[in-house]
Protein backbone atom coordinates (compact mmCIF):
# COMPACT_ATOMS: atom_id res chain seq x y z
CA UNK A 1 0.00 0.00 0.00
CA UNK A 2 2.82 2.37 0.85
CA UNK A 3 4.45 1.55 -2.47
CA UNK A 4 1.30 2.65 -4.28
CA UNK A 5 1.23 5.92 -2.31
CA UNK A 6 4.92 6.56 -2.99
CA UNK A 7 4.52 5.75 -6.68
CA UNK A 8 1.49 8.05 -6.91
CA UNK A 9 3.33 10.82 -5.05
CA UNK A 10 6.41 10.53 -7.28
CA UNK A 11 4.24 10.49 -10.39
CA UNK A 12 2.28 13.54 -9.24
CA UNK A 13 5.45 15.42 -8.31
CA UNK A 14 7.03 14.67 -11.69
CA UNK A 15 3.88 15.78 -13.49
CA UNK A 16 3.78 19.00 -11.43
CA UNK A 17 7.42 19.74 -12.25
CA UNK A 18 6.83 19.08 -15.96
CA UNK A 19 3.81 21.38 -15.98
CA UNK A 20 5.73 24.07 -14.11
CA UNK A 21 8.49 23.96 -16.73
CA UNK A 22 5.94 24.12 -19.56
CA UNK A 23 4.21 27.06 -17.86
CA UNK A 24 7.51 28.87 -17.47
CA UNK A 25 8.33 28.28 -21.13
CA UNK A 26 4.91 29.59 -22.22
CA UNK A 27 5.30 32.66 -20.04
CA UNK A 28 8.77 33.43 -21.38
CA UNK A 29 7.60 32.99 -24.98
CA UNK A 30 4.71 35.36 -24.31
CA UNK A 31 7.01 37.94 -22.73
CA UNK A 32 9.44 37.60 -25.63
CA UNK A 33 6.68 38.29 -28.17
CA UNK A 34 5.34 41.26 -26.19
CA UNK A 35 8.79 42.83 -25.85
CA UNK A 36 9.40 42.23 -29.57
CA UNK A 37 6.17 44.04 -30.46
CA UNK A 38 7.03 46.95 -28.21
CA UNK A 39 10.59 47.25 -29.52
CA UNK A 40 9.41 47.18 -33.12
CA UNK A 41 6.94 49.98 -32.44
CA UNK A 42 9.55 51.96 -30.51
CA UNK A 43 12.04 51.69 -33.38
CA UNK A 44 9.46 52.83 -35.91
CA UNK A 45 8.38 55.79 -33.79
CA UNK A 46 11.96 56.75 -33.03
CA UNK A 47 12.77 56.81 -36.75
CA UNK A 48 9.70 58.92 -37.50
CA UNK A 49 10.55 61.32 -34.67
CA UNK A 50 14.13 61.80 -35.84
CA UNK A 51 12.94 62.42 -39.39
CA UNK A 52 10.46 64.95 -38.02
CA UNK A 53 13.15 66.68 -35.96
CA UNK A 54 15.40 66.82 -39.02
CA UNK A 55 12.68 68.60 -40.96
CA UNK A 56 11.90 70.85 -37.98
CA UNK A 57 15.51 71.99 -37.87
CA UNK A 58 15.15 73.34 -41.39
CA UNK A 59 12.23 75.65 -40.49
CA UNK A 60 13.54 79.23 -40.62
CA UNK A 61 10.53 81.52 -40.96
CA UNK A 62 6.83 81.77 -40.16
CA UNK A 63 5.68 80.54 -43.58
CA UNK A 64 7.81 77.44 -43.29
CA UNK A 65 6.43 76.86 -39.79
CA UNK A 66 2.85 77.16 -41.10
CA UNK A 67 3.64 74.61 -43.80
CA UNK A 68 5.35 72.35 -41.27
CA UNK A 69 2.48 72.40 -38.74
CA UNK A 70 0.40 69.63 -40.43
CA UNK A 71 3.42 67.31 -40.30
CA UNK A 72 3.62 67.69 -36.52
CA UNK A 73 -0.08 66.90 -36.18
CA UNK A 74 0.34 63.89 -38.48
CA UNK A 75 3.28 62.65 -36.36
CA UNK A 76 1.21 62.88 -33.18
CA UNK A 77 -1.70 61.10 -34.86
CA UNK A 78 0.53 58.34 -36.22
CA UNK A 79 2.19 57.93 -32.82
CA UNK A 80 -1.18 57.61 -31.08
CA UNK A 81 -2.40 55.09 -33.65
CA UNK A 82 0.79 53.05 -33.33
CA UNK A 83 0.49 53.07 -29.54
CA UNK A 84 -3.12 51.91 -29.72
CA UNK A 85 -2.33 49.22 -32.29
CA UNK A 86 0.59 47.92 -30.27
CA UNK A 87 -1.43 47.87 -27.07
CA UNK A 88 -4.09 45.79 -28.85
CA UNK A 89 -1.47 43.35 -30.13
CA UNK A 90 0.09 43.11 -26.66
CA UNK A 91 -3.33 42.44 -25.14
CA UNK A 92 -4.00 39.75 -27.74
CA UNK A 93 -0.65 38.08 -27.07
CA UNK A 94 -1.21 38.23 -23.33
CA UNK A 95 -4.63 36.66 -23.80
CA UNK A 96 -3.18 33.84 -25.92
CA UNK A 97 -0.51 33.17 -23.29
CA UNK A 98 -3.02 33.12 -20.44
CA UNK A 99 -5.29 30.76 -22.40
CA UNK A 100 -2.37 28.42 -23.01
CA UNK A 101 -1.45 28.52 -19.32
CA UNK A 102 -5.08 27.83 -18.37
CA UNK A 103 -5.23 24.87 -20.73
CA UNK A 104 -1.98 23.54 -19.27
CA UNK A 105 -3.36 23.84 -15.74
CA UNK A 106 -6.63 22.17 -16.79
CA UNK A 107 -4.81 19.23 -18.36
CA UNK A 108 -2.64 18.93 -15.25
CA UNK A 109 -5.66 18.79 -12.97
CA UNK A 110 -7.39 16.27 -15.21
CA UNK A 111 -4.34 14.02 -15.28
CA UNK A 112 -3.91 14.27 -11.52
CA UNK A 113 -7.59 13.47 -11.03
CA UNK A 114 -7.31 10.41 -13.29
CA UNK A 115 -4.31 9.22 -11.28
CA UNK A 116 -6.15 9.59 -7.98
CA UNK A 117 -9.25 7.83 -9.31
CA UNK A 118 -7.12 5.01 -10.70
CA UNK A 119 -5.26 4.63 -7.39
CA UNK A 120 -8.53 4.65 -5.45
CA UNK A 121 -10.02 1.96 -7.67
CA UNK A 122 -6.96 -0.25 -7.28
CA UNK A 123 -6.91 0.30 -3.52
CA UNK A 124 -10.52 -0.87 -3.04
CA UNK A 125 -9.88 -4.50 -4.02
CA UNK A 126 -6.77 -4.58 -1.85
CA UNK A 127 -8.75 -3.37 1.18
CA UNK A 128 -11.30 -6.20 0.86
C-alpha positions in Angstrom: 0.0 0.0 0.0 2.8 2.4 0.8 4.4 1.6 -2.5 1.3 2.7 -4.3 1.2 5.9 -2.3 4.9 6.6 -3.0 4.5 5.8 -6.7 1.5 8.0 -6.9 3.3 10.8 -5.1 6.4 10.5 -7.3 4.2 10.5 -10.4 2.3 13.5 -9.2 5.4 15.4 -8.3 7.0 14.7 -11.7 3.9 15.8 -13.5 3.8 19.0 -11.4 7.4 19.7 -12.2 6.8 19.1 -16.0 3.8 21.4 -16.0 5.7 24.1 -14.1 8.5 24.0 -16.7 5.9 24.1 -19.6 4.2 27.1 -17.9 7.5 28.9 -17.5 8.3 28.3 -21.1 4.9 29.6 -22.2 5.3 32.7 -20.0 8.8 33.4 -21.4 7.6 33.0 -25.0 4.7 35.4 -24.3 7.0 37.9 -22.7 9.4 37.6 -25.6 6.7 38.3 -28.2 5.3 41.3 -26.2 8.8 42.8 -25.9 9.4 42.2 -29.6 6.2 44.0 -30.5 7.0 47.0 -28.2 10.6 47.2 -29.5 9.4 47.2 -33.1 6.9 50.0 -32.4 9.5 52.0 -30.5 12.0 51.7 -33.4 9.5 52.8 -35.9 8.4 55.8 -33.8 12.0 56.8 -33.0 12.8 56.8 -36.8 9.7 58.9 -37.5 10.5 61.3 -34.7 14.1 61.8 -35.8 12.9 62.4 -39.4 10.5 64.9 -38.0 13.1 66.7 -36.0 15.4 66.8 -39.0 12.7 68.6 -41.0 11.9 70.8 -38.0 15.5 72.0 -37.9 15.1 73.3 -41.4 12.2 75.7 -40.5 13.5 79.2 -40.6 10.5 81.5 -41.0 6.8 81.8 -40.2 5.7 80.5 -43.6 7.8 77.4 -43.3 6.4 76.9 -39.8 2.9 77.2 -41.1 3.6 74.6 -43.8 5.3 72.4 -41.3 2.5 72.4 -38.7 0.4 69.6 -40.4 3.4 67.3 -40.3 3.6 67.7 -36.5 -0.1 66.9 -36.2 0.3 63.9 -38.5 3.3 62.7 -36.4 1.2 62.9 -33.2 -1.7 61.1 -34.9 0.5 58.3 -36.2 2.2 57.9 -32.8 -1.2 57.6 -31.1 -2.4 55.1 -33.6 0.8 53.0 -33.3 0.5 53.1 -29.5 -3.1 51.9 -29.7 -2.3 49.2 -32.3 0.6 47.9 -30.3 -1.4 47.9 -27.1 -4.1 45.8 -28.9 -1.5 43.4 -30.1 0.1 43.1 -26.7 -3.3 42.4 -25.1 -4.0 39.7 -27.7 -0.7 38.1 -27.1 -1.2 38.2 -23.3 -4.6 36.7 -23.8 -3.2 33.8 -25.9 -0.5 33.2 -23.3 -3.0 33.1 -20.4 -5.3 30.8 -22.4 -2.4 28.4 -23.0 -1.5 28.5 -19.3 -5.1 27.8 -18.4 -5.2 24.9 -20.7 -2.0 23.5 -19.3 -3.4 23.8 -15.7 -6.6 22.2 -16.8 -4.8 19.2 -18.4 -2.6 18.9 -15.2 -5.7 18.8 -13.0 -7.4 16.3 -15.2 -4.3 14.0 -15.3 -3.9 14.3 -11.5 -7.6 13.5 -11.0 -7.3 10.4 -13.3 -4.3 9.2 -11.3 -6.1 9.6 -8.0 -9.2 7.8 -9.3 -7.1 5.0 -10.7 -5.3 4.6 -7.4 -8.5 4.6 -5.5 -10.0 2.0 -7.7 -7.0 -0.2 -7.3 -6.9 0.3 -3.5 -10.5 -0.9 -3.0 -9.9 -4.5 -4.0 -6.8 -4.6 -1.8 -8.8 -3.4 1.2 -11.3 -6.2 0.9 
